[in-house]
């Protein structure tokens, strides 16, 4: 049999598997369903991977935050200890200052008394020389 350029090719006598439109729709629906399932699985896998990455990131952030909180707590303890030392030293200095102020007052009174005695003795000495 010869084929000429103007004559269309004759289909084979075998029926195509999708000659029936409903069969084609059923097969197409099955393929779409299978592809949808695969895409759904892929989307689920992507979502699971994203959630794992977010979880890992949050765990690192939590670890860093926990470390920082511990350092701040240690710094706060040191600051409190230093503040307590400063407070005790201030109290000690105030007590020493009060004691020194008292000693100064006693010494000033003694000096004044001695200055009066010296003045009296000087006055007596001058009076005795004048007579």
Phi and psi in radians as a Rosetta constraint file:
Dihedral C 1 N 2 CA 2 C 2 CIRCULARHARMONIC -1.803 0.35
Dihedral N 2 CA 2 C 2 N 3 CIRCULARHARMONIC 2.489 0.35
Dihedral C 2 N 3 CA 3 C 3 CIRCULARHARMONIC -1.880 0.35
Dihedral N 3 CA 3 C 3 N 4 CIRCULARHARMONIC 2.260 0.35
Dihedral C 3 N 4 CA 4 C 4 CIRCULARHARMONIC -1.786 0.35
Dihedral N 4 CA 4 C 4 N 5 CIRCULARHARMONIC 2.839 0.35
Dihedral C 4 N 5 CA 5 C 5 CIRCULARHARMONIC -1.138 0.35
Dihedral N 5 CA 5 C 5 N 6 CIRCULARHARMONIC -0.451 0.35
Dihedral C 5 N 6 CA 6 C 6 CIRCULARHARMONIC -1.559 0.35
Dihedral N 6 CA 6 C 6 N 7 CIRCULARHARMONIC -0.232 0.35
Dihedral C 6 N 7 CA 7 C 7 CIRCULARHARMONIC -1.676 0.35
Dihedral N 7 CA 7 C 7 N 8 CIRCULARHARMONIC 2.242 0.35
Dihedral C 7 N 8 CA 8 C 8 CIRCULARHARMONIC -1.188 0.35
Dihedral N 8 CA 8 C 8 N 9 CIRCULARHARMONIC 2.703 0.35
Dihedral C 8 N 9 CA 9 C 9 CIRCULARHARMONIC -1.190 0.35
Dihedral N 9 CA 9 C 9 N 10 CIRCULARHARMONIC 2.449 0.35
Dihedral C 9 N 10 CA 10 C 10 CIRCULARHARMONIC -1.500 0.35
Dihedral N 10 CA 10 C 10 N 11 CIRCULARHARMONIC 2.238 0.35
Dihedral C 10 N 11 CA 11 C 11 CIRCULARHARMONIC -1.173 0.35
Dihedral N 11 CA 11 C 11 N 12 CIRCULARHARMONIC 2.713 0.35
Dihedral C 11 N 12 CA 12 C 12 CIRCULARHARMONIC -1.240 0.35
Dihedral N 12 CA 12 C 12 N 13 CIRCULARHARMONIC 2.837 0.35
Dihedral C 12 N 13 CA 13 C 13 CIRCULARHARMONIC -1.393 0.35
Dihedral N 13 CA 13 C 13 N 14 CIRCULARHARMONIC -0.185 0.35
Dihedral C 13 N 14 CA 14 C 14 CIRCULARHARMONIC -1.255 0.35
Dihedral N 14 CA 14 C 14 N 15 CIRCULARHARMONIC 2.393 0.35
Dihedral C 14 N 15 CA 15 C 15 CIRCULARHARMONIC -1.328 0.35
Dihedral N 15 CA 15 C 15 N 16 CIRCULARHARMONIC 2.493 0.35
Dihedral C 15 N 16 CA 16 C 16 CIRCULARHARMONIC -1.237 0.35
Dihedral N 16 CA 16 C 16 N 17 CIRCULARHARMONIC 2.614 0.35
Dihedral C 16 N 17 CA 17 C 17 CIRCULARHARMONIC -1.186 0.35
Dihedral N 17 CA 17 C 17 N 18 CIRCULARHARMONIC -0.331 0.35
Dihedral C 17 N 18 CA 18 C 18 CIRCULARHARMONIC -1.965 0.35
Dihedral N 18 CA 18 C 18 N 19 CIRCULARHARMONIC 0.565 0.35
Dihedral C 18 N 19 CA 19 C 19 CIRCULARHARMONIC -1.131 0.35
Dihedral N 19 CA 19 C 19 N 20 CIRCULARHARMONIC -0.554 0.35
Dihedral C 19 N 20 CA 20 C 20 CIRCULARHARMONIC -1.543 0.35
Dihedral N 20 CA 20 C 20 N 21 CIRCULARHARMONIC 2.196 0.35
Dihedral C 20 N 21 CA 21 C 21 CIRCULARHARMONIC -1.087 0.35
Dihedral N 21 CA 21 C 21 N 22 CIRCULARHARMONIC -0.667 0.35
Dihedral C 21 N 22 CA 22 C 22 CIRCULARHARMONIC -1.179 0.35
Dihedral N 22 CA 22 C 22 N 23 CIRCULARHARMONIC -0.600 0.35
Dihedral C 22 N 23 CA 23 C 23 CIRCULARHARMONIC -1.146 0.35
Dihedral N 23 CA 23 C 23 N 24 CIRCULARHARMONIC -0.741 0.35
Dihedral C 23 N 24 CA 24 C 24 CIRCULARHARMONIC -1.087 0.35
Dihedral N 24 CA 24 C 24 N 25 CIRCULARHARMONIC -0.738 0.35
Dihedral C 24 N 25 CA 25 C 25 CIRCULARHARMONIC -1.134 0.35
Dihedral N 25 CA 25 C 25 N 26 CIRCULARHARMONIC -0.660 0.35
Dihedral C 25 N 26 CA 26 C 26 CIRCULARHARMONIC -1.150 0.35
Dihedral N 26 CA 26 C 26 N 27 CIRCULARHARMONIC -0.786 0.35
Dihedral C 26 N 27 CA 27 C 27 CIRCULARHARMONIC -1.141 0.35
Dihedral N 27 CA 27 C 27 N 28 CIRCULARHARMONIC -0.767 0.35
Dihedral C 27 N 28 CA 28 C 28 CIRCULARHARMONIC -1.064 0.35
Dihedral N 28 CA 28 C 28 N 29 CIRCULARHARMONIC -0.740 0.35
Dihedral C 28 N 29 CA 29 C 29 CIRCULARHARMONIC -1.105 0.35
Dihedral N 29 CA 29 C 29 N 30 CIRCULARHARMONIC -0.695 0.35
Dihedral C 29 N 30 CA 30 C 30 CIRCULARHARMONIC -1.137 0.35
Dihedral N 30 CA 30 C 30 N 31 CIRCULARHARMONIC -0.728 0.35
Dihedral C 30 N 31 CA 31 C 31 CIRCULARHARMONIC -1.134 0.35
Dihedral N 31 CA 31 C 31 N 32 CIRCULARHARMONIC -0.793 0.35
Dihedral C 31 N 32 CA 32 C 32 CIRCULARHARMONIC -1.064 0.35
Dihedral N 32 CA 32 C 32 N 33 CIRCULARHARMONIC -0.713 0.35
Dihedral C 32 N 33 CA 33 C 33 CIRCULARHARMONIC -1.121 0.35
Dihedral N 33 CA 33 C 33 N 34 CIRCULARHARMONIC -0.766 0.35
Dihedral C 33 N 34 CA 34 C 34 CIRCULARHARMONIC -1.139 0.35
Dihedral N 34 CA 34 C 34 N 35 CIRCULARHARMONIC -0.737 0.35
Dihedral C 34 N 35 CA 35 C 35 CIRCULARHARMONIC -1.142 0.35
Dihedral N 35 CA 35 C 35 N 36 CIRCULARHARMONIC -0.718 0.35
Dihedral C 35 N 36 CA 36 C 36 CIRCULARHARMONIC -1.064 0.35
Dihedral N 36 CA 36 C 36 N 37 CIRCULARHARMONIC -0.707 0.35
Dihedral C 36 N 37 CA 37 C 37 CIRCULARHARMONIC -1.121 0.35
Dihedral N 37 CA 37 C 37 N 38 CIRCULARHARMONIC -0.765 0.35
Dihedral C 37 N 38 CA 38 C 38 CIRCULARHARMONIC -1.133 0.35
Dihedral N 38 CA 38 C 38 N 39 CIRCULARHARMONIC -0.763 0.35
Dihedral C 38 N 39 CA 39 C 39 CIRCULARHARMONIC -1.137 0.35
Dihedral N 39 CA 39 C 39 N 40 CIRCULARHARMONIC -0.670 0.35
Dihedral C 39 N 40 CA 40 C 40 CIRCULARHARMONIC -1.094 0.35
Dihedral N 40 CA 40 C 40 N 41 CIRCULARHARMONIC -0.729 0.35
Dihedral C 40 N 41 CA 41 C 41 CIRCULARHARMONIC -1.129 0.35
Dihedral N 41 CA 41 C 41 N 42 CIRCULARHARMONIC -0.728 0.35
Dihedral C 41 N 42 CA 42 C 42 CIRCULARHARMONIC -1.131 0.35
Dihedral N 42 CA 42 C 42 N 43 CIRCULARHARMONIC -0.756 0.35
Dihedral C 42 N 43 CA 43 C 43 CIRCULARHARMONIC -1.104 0.35
Dihedral N 43 CA 43 C 43 N 44 CIRCULARHARMONIC -0.682 0.35
Dihedral C 43 N 44 CA 44 C 44 CIRCULARHARMONIC -1.120 0.35
Dihedral N 44 CA 44 C 44 N 45 CIRCULARHARMONIC -0.714 0.35
Dihedral C 44 N 45 CA 45 C 45 CIRCULARHARMONIC -1.148 0.35
Dihedral N 45 CA 45 C 45 N 46 CIRCULARHARMONIC -0.718 0.35
Dihedral C 45 N 46 CA 46 C 46 CIRCULARHARMONIC -1.087 0.35
Dihedral N 46 CA 46 C 46 N 47 CIRCULARHARMONIC -0.793 0.35
Dihedral C 46 N 47 CA 47 C 47 CIRCULARHARMONIC -1.088 0.35
Dihedral N 47 CA 47 C 47 N 48 CIRCULARHARMONIC -0.737 0.35
Dihedral C 47 N 48 CA 48 C 48 CIRCULARHARMONIC -1.098 0.35
Dihedral N 48 CA 48 C 48 N 49 CIRCULARHARMONIC -0.741 0.35
Dihedral C 48 N 49 CA 49 C 49 CIRCULARHARMONIC -1.123 0.35
Dihedral N 49 CA 49 C 49 N 50 CIRCULARHARMONIC -0.730 0.35
Dihedral C 49 N 50 CA 50 C 50 CIRCULARHARMONIC -1.087 0.35
Dihedral N 50 CA 50 C 50 N 51 CIRCULARHARMONIC -0.771 0.35
Dihedral C 50 N 51 CA 51 C 51 CIRCULARHARMONIC -1.123 0.35
Dihedral N 51 CA 51 C 51 N 52 CIRCULARHARMONIC -0.670 0.35
Dihedral C 51 N 52 CA 52 C 52 CIRCULARHARMONIC -1.122 0.35
Dihedral N 52 CA 52 C 52 N 53 CIRCULARHARMONIC -0.717 0.35
Dihedral C 52 N 53 CA 53 C 53 CIRCULARHARMONIC -1.143 0.35
Dihedral N 53 CA 53 C 53 N 54 CIRCULARHARMONIC -0.728 0.35
Dihedral C 53 N 54 CA 54 C 54 CIRCULARHARMONIC -1.114 0.35
Dihedral N 54 CA 54 C 54 N 55 CIRCULARHARMONIC -0.709 0.35
Dihedral C 54 N 55 CA 55 C 55 CIRCULARHARMONIC -1.101 0.35
Dihedral N 55 CA 55 C 55 N 56 CIRCULARHARMONIC -0.781 0.35
Dihedral C 55 N 56 CA 56 C 56 CIRCULARHARMONIC -1.087 0.35
Dihedral N 56 CA 56 C 56 N 57 CIRCULARHARMONIC -0.731 0.35
Dihedral C 56 N 57 CA 57 C 57 CIRCULARHARMONIC -1.095 0.35
Dihedral N 57 CA 57 C 57 N 58 CIRCULARHARMONIC -0.801 0.35
Dihedral C 57 N 58 CA 58 C 58 CIRCULARHARMONIC -1.095 0.35
Dihedral N 58 CA 58 C 58 N 59 CIRCULARHARMONIC -0.663 0.35
Dihedral C 58 N 59 CA 59 C 59 CIRCULARHARMONIC -1.119 0.35
Dihedral N 59 CA 59 C 59 N 60 CIRCULARHARMONIC -0.692 0.35
Dihedral C 59 N 60 CA 60 C 60 CIRCULARHARMONIC -1.162 0.35
Dihedral N 60 CA 60 C 60 N 61 CIRCULARHARMONIC -0.736 0.35
Dihedral C 60 N 61 CA 61 C 61 CIRCULARHARMONIC -1.095 0.35
Dihedral N 61 CA 61 C 61 N 62 CIRCULARHARMONIC -0.724 0.35
Dihedral C 61 N 62 CA 62 C 62 CIRCULARHARMONIC -1.107 0.35
Dihedral N 62 CA 62 C 62 N 63 CIRCULARHARMONIC -0.767 0.35
Dihedral C 62 N 63 CA 63 C 63 CIRCULARHARMONIC -1.098 0.35
Dihedral N 63 CA 63 C 63 N 64 CIRCULARHARMONIC -0.758 0.35
Dihedral C 63 N 64 CA 64 C 64 CIRCULARHARMONIC -1.128 0.35
Dihedral N 64 CA 64 C 64 N 65 CIRCULARHARMONIC -0.758 0.35
Dihedral C 64 N 65 CA 65 C 65 CIRCULARHARMONIC -1.115 0.35
Dihedral N 65 CA 65 C 65 N 66 CIRCULARHARMONIC -0.724 0.35
Dihedral C 65 N 66 CA 66 C 66 CIRCULARHARMONIC -1.107 0.35
Dihedral N 66 CA 66 C 66 N 67 CIRCULARHARMONIC -0.758 0.35
Dihedral C 66 N 67 CA 67 C 67 CIRCULARHARMONIC -1.063 0.35
Dihedral N 67 CA 67 C 67 N 68 CIRCULARHARMONIC -0.775 0.35
Dihedral C 67 N 68 CA 68 C 68 CIRCULARHARMONIC -1.117 0.35
Dihedral N 68 CA 68 C 68 N 69 CIRCULARHARMONIC -0.727 0.35
Dihedral C 68 N 69 CA 69 C 69 CIRCULARHARMONIC -1.081 0.35
Dihedral N 69 CA 69 C 69 N 70 CIRCULARHARMONIC -0.699 0.35
Dihedral C 69 N 70 CA 70 C 70 CIRCULARHARMONIC -1.153 0.35
Dihedral N 70 CA 70 C 70 N 71 CIRCULARHARMONIC -0.731 0.35
Dihedral C 70 N 71 CA 71 C 71 CIRCULARHARMONIC -1.118 0.35
Dihedral N 71 CA 71 C 71 N 72 CIRCULARHARMONIC -0.739 0.35
Dihedral C 71 N 72 CA 72 C 72 CIRCULARHARMONIC -1.126 0.35
Dihedral N 72 CA 72 C 72 N 73 CIRCULARHARMONIC -0.681 0.35
Dihedral C 72 N 73 CA 73 C 73 CIRCULARHARMONIC -1.113 0.35
Dihedral N 73 CA 73 C 73 N 74 CIRCULARHARMONIC -0.738 0.35
Dihedral C 73 N 74 CA 74 C 74 CIRCULARHARMONIC -1.127 0.35
Dihedral N 74 CA 74 C 74 N 75 CIRCULARHARMONIC -0.747 0.35
Dihedral C 74 N 75 CA 75 C 75 CIRCULARHARMONIC -1.062 0.35
Dihedral N 75 CA 75 C 75 N 76 CIRCULARHARMONIC -0.711 0.35
Dihedral C 75 N 76 CA 76 C 76 CIRCULARHARMONIC -1.129 0.35
Dihedral N 76 CA 76 C 76 N 77 CIRCULARHARMONIC -0.708 0.35
Dihedral C 76 N 77 CA 77 C 77 CIRCULARHARMONIC -1.088 0.35
Dihedral N 77 CA 77 C 77 N 78 CIRCULARHARMONIC -0.756 0.35
Dihedral C 77 N 78 CA 78 C 78 CIRCULARHARMONIC -1.101 0.35
Dihedral N 78 CA 78 C 78 N 79 CIRCULARHARMONIC -0.785 0.35
Dihedral C 78 N 79 CA 79 C 79 CIRCULARHARMONIC -1.066 0.35
Dihedral N 79 CA 79 C 79 N 80 CIRCULARHARMONIC -0.713 0.35
Dihedral C 79 N 80 CA 80 C 80 CIRCULARHARMONIC -1.132 0.35
Dihedral N 80 CA 80 C 80 N 81 CIRCULARHARMONIC -0.734 0.35
Dihedral C 80 N 81 CA 81 C 81 CIRCULARHARMONIC -1.100 0.35
Dihedral N 81 CA 81 C 81 N 82 CIRCULARHARMONIC -0.748 0.35
Dihedral C 81 N 82 CA 82 C 82 CIRCULARHARMONIC -1.129 0.35
Dihedral N 82 CA 82 C 82 N 83 CIRCULARHARMONIC -0.721 0.35
Dihedral C 82 N 83 CA 83 C 83 CIRCULARHARMONIC -1.076 0.35
Dihedral N 83 CA 83 C 83 N 84 CIRCULARHARMONIC -0.715 0.35
Dihedral C 83 N 84 CA 84 C 84 CIRCULARHARMONIC -1.108 0.35
Dihedral N 84 CA 84 C 84 N 85 CIRCULARHARMONIC -0.751 0.35
Dihedral C 84 N 85 CA 85 C 85 CIRCULARHARMONIC -1.061 0.35
Dihedral N 85 CA 85 C 85 N 86 CIRCULARHARMONIC -0.788 0.35
Dihedral C 85 N 86 CA 86 C 86 CIRCULARHARMONIC -1.077 0.35
Dihedral N 86 CA 86 C 86 N 87 CIRCULARHARMONIC -0.762 0.35
Dihedral C 86 N 87 CA 87 C 87 CIRCULARHARMONIC -1.079 0.35
Dihedral N 87 CA 87 C 87 N 88 CIRCULARHARMONIC -0.778 0.35
Dihedral C 87 N 88 CA 88 C 88 CIRCULARHARMONIC -1.106 0.35
Dihedral N 88 CA 88 C 88 N 89 CIRCULARHARMONIC -0.714 0.35
Dihedral C 88 N 89 CA 89 C 89 CIRCULARHARMONIC -1.130 0.35
Dihedral N 89 CA 89 C 89 N 90 CIRCULARHARMONIC -0.686 0.35
Dihedral C 89 N 90 CA 90 C 90 CIRCULARHARMONIC -1.092 0.35
Dihedral N 90 CA 90 C 90 N 91 CIRCULARHARMONIC -0.757 0.35
Dihedral C 90 N 91 CA 91 C 91 CIRCULARHARMONIC -1.083 0.35
Dihedral N 91 CA 91 C 91 N 92 CIRCULARHARMONIC -0.753 0.35
Dihedral C 91 N 92 CA 92 C 92 CIRCULARHARMONIC -1.089 0.35
Dihedral N 92 CA 92 C 92 N 93 CIRCULARHARMONIC -0.769 0.35
Dihedral C 92 N 93 CA 93 C 93 CIRCULARHARMONIC -1.109 0.35
Dihedral N 93 CA 93 C 93 N 94 CIRCULARHARMONIC -0.677 0.35
Dihedral C 93 N 94 CA 94 C 94 CIRCULARHARMONIC -1.134 0.35
Dihedral N 94 CA 94 C 94 N 95 CIRCULARHARMONIC -0.713 0.35
Dihedral C 94 N 95 CA 95 C 95 CIRCULARHARMONIC -1.148 0.35
Dihedral N 95 CA 95 C 95 N 96 CIRCULARHARMONIC -0.750 0.35
Dihedral C 95 N 96 CA 96 C 96 CIRCULARHARMONIC -1.126 0.35
Dihedral N 96 CA 96 C 96 N 97 CIRCULARHARMONIC -0.693 0.35
Dihedral C 96 N 97 CA 97 C 97 CIRCULARHARMONIC -1.104 0.35
Dihedral N 97 CA 97 C 97 N 98 CIRCULARHARMONIC -0.758 0.35
Dihedral C 97 N 98 CA 98 C 98 CIRCULARHARMONIC -1.101 0.35
Dihedral N 98 CA 98 C 98 N 99 CIRCULARHARMONIC -0.718 0.35
Dihedral C 98 N 99 CA 99 C 99 CIRCULARHARMONIC -1.136 0.35
Dihedral N 99 CA 99 C 99 N 100 CIRCULARHARMONIC -0.737 0.35
Dihedral C 99 N 100 CA 100 C 100 CIRCULARHARMONIC -1.144 0.35
Dihedral N 100 CA 100 C 100 N 101 CIRCULARHARMONIC -0.659 0.35
Dihedral C 100 N 101 CA 101 C 101 CIRCULARHARMONIC -1.109 0.35
Dihedral N 101 CA 101 C 101 N 102 CIRCULARHARMONIC -0.720 0.35
Dihedral C 101 N 102 CA 102 C 102 CIRCULARHARMONIC -1.110 0.35
Dihedral N 102 CA 102 C 102 N 103 CIRCULARHARMONIC -0.801 0.35
Dihedral C 102 N 103 CA 103 C 103 CIRCULARHARMONIC -1.046 0.35
Dihedral N 103 CA 103 C 103 N 104 CIRCULARHARMONIC -0.692 0.35
Dihedral C 103 N 104 CA 104 C 104 CIRCULARHARMONIC -1.099 0.35
Dihedral N 104 CA 104 C 104 N 105 CIRCULARHARMONIC -0.786 0.35
Dihedral C 104 N 105 CA 105 C 105 CIRCULARHARMONIC -1.071 0.35
Dihedral N 105 CA 105 C 105 N 106 CIRCULARHARMONIC -0.764 0.35
Dihedral C 105 N 106 CA 106 C 106 CIRCULARHARMONIC -1.085 0.35
Dihedral N 106 CA 106 C 106 N 107 CIRCULARHARMONIC -0.776 0.35
Dihedral C 106 N 107 CA 107 C 107 CIRCULARHARMONIC -1.140 0.35
Dihedral N 107 CA 107 C 107 N 108 CIRCULARHARMONIC -0.693 0.35
Dihedral C 107 N 108 CA 108 C 108 CIRCULARHARMONIC -1.119 0.35
Dihedral N 108 CA 108 C 108 N 109 CIRCULARHARMONIC -0.727 0.35
Dihedral C 108 N 109 CA 109 C 109 CIRCULARHARMONIC -1.122 0.35
Dihedral N 109 CA 109 C 109 N 110 CIRCULARHARMONIC -0.733 0.35
Dihedral C 109 N 110 CA 110 C 110 CIRCULARHARMONIC -1.121 0.35
Dihedral N 110 CA 110 C 110 N 111 CIRCULARHARMONIC -0.742 0.35
Dihedral C 110 N 111 CA 111 C 111 CIRCULARHARMONIC -1.069 0.35
Dihedral N 111 CA 111 C 111 N 112 CIRCULARHARMONIC -0.788 0.35
Dihedral C 111 N 112 CA 112 C 112 CIRCULARHARMONIC -1.065 0.35
Dihedral N 112 CA 112 C 112 N 113 CIRCULARHARMONIC -0.751 0.35
Dihedral C 112 N 113 CA 113 C 113 CIRCULARHARMONIC -1.113 0.35
Dihedral N 113 CA 113 C 113 N 114 CIRCULARHARMONIC -0.751 0.35
Dihedral C 113 N 114 CA 114 C 114 CIRCULARHARMONIC -1.164 0.35
Dihedral N 114 CA 114 C 114 N 115 CIRCULARHARMONIC -0.655 0.35
Dihedral C 114 N 115 CA 115 C 115 CIRCULARHARMONIC -1.104 0.35
Dihedral N 115 CA 115 C 115 N 116 CIRCULARHARMONIC -0.650 0.35
Dihedral C 115 N 116 CA 116 C 116 CIRCULARHARMONIC -1.164 0.35
Dihedral N 116 CA 116 C 116 N 117 CIRCULARHARMONIC -0.760 0.35
Dihedral C 116 N 117 CA 117 C 117 CIRCULARHARMONIC -1.075 0.35
Dihedral N 117 CA 117 C 117 N 118 CIRCULARHARMONIC -0.748 0.35
Dihedral C 117 N 118 CA 118 C 118 CIRCULARHARMONIC -1.075 0.35
Dihedral N 118 CA 118 C 118 N 119 CIRCULARHARMONIC -0.760 0.35
Dihedral C 118 N 119 CA 119 C 119 CIRCULARHARMONIC -1.084 0.35
Dihedral N 119 CA 119 C 119 N 120 CIRCULARHARMONIC -0.735 0.35
Dihedral C 119 N 120 CA 120 C 120 CIRCULARHARMONIC -1.121 0.35
Dihedral N 120 CA 120 C 120 N 121 CIRCULARHARMONIC -0.800 0.35
Dihedral C 120 N 121 CA 121 C 121 CIRCULARHARMONIC -1.128 0.35
Dihedral N 121 CA 121 C 121 N 122 CIRCULARHARMONIC -0.642 0.35
Dihedral C 121 N 122 CA 122 C 122 CIRCULARHARMONIC -1.157 0.35
Dihedral N 122 CA 122 C 122 N 123 CIRCULARHARMONIC -0.761 0.35
Dihedral C 122 N 123 CA 123 C 123 CIRCULARHARMONIC -1.065 0.35
Dihedral N 123 CA 123 C 123 N 124 CIRCULARHARMONIC -0.749 0.35
Dihedral C 123 N 124 CA 124 C 124 CIRCULARHARMONIC -1.145 0.35
Dihedral N 124 CA 124 C 124 N 125 CIRCULARHARMONIC -0.714 0.35
Dihedral C 124 N 125 CA 125 C 125 CIRCULARHARMONIC -1.107 0.35
Dihedral N 125 CA 125 C 125 N 126 CIRCULARHARMONIC -0.761 0.35
Dihedral C 125 N 126 CA 126 C 126 CIRCULARHARMONIC -1.194 0.35
Dihedral N 126 CA 126 C 126 N 127 CIRCULARHARMONIC -0.641 0.35
Dihedral C 126 N 127 CA 127 C 127 CIRCULARHARMONIC -1.181 0.35
Dihedral N 127 CA 127 C 127 N 128 CIRCULARHARMONIC -0.667 0.35
Dihedral C 127 N 128 CA 128 C 128 CIRCULARHARMONIC -1.245 0.35
Dihedral N 128 CA 128 C 128 N 129 CIRCULARHARMONIC -0.552 0.35
Dihedral C 128 N 129 CA 129 C 129 CIRCULARHARMONIC -1.308 0.35
Dihedral N 129 CA 129 C 129 N 130 CIRCULARHARMONIC -0.525 0.35
Dihedral C 129 N 130 CA 130 C 130 CIRCULARHARMONIC -1.313 0.35
Dihedral N 130 CA 130 C 130 N 131 CIRCULARHARMONIC -0.552 0.35
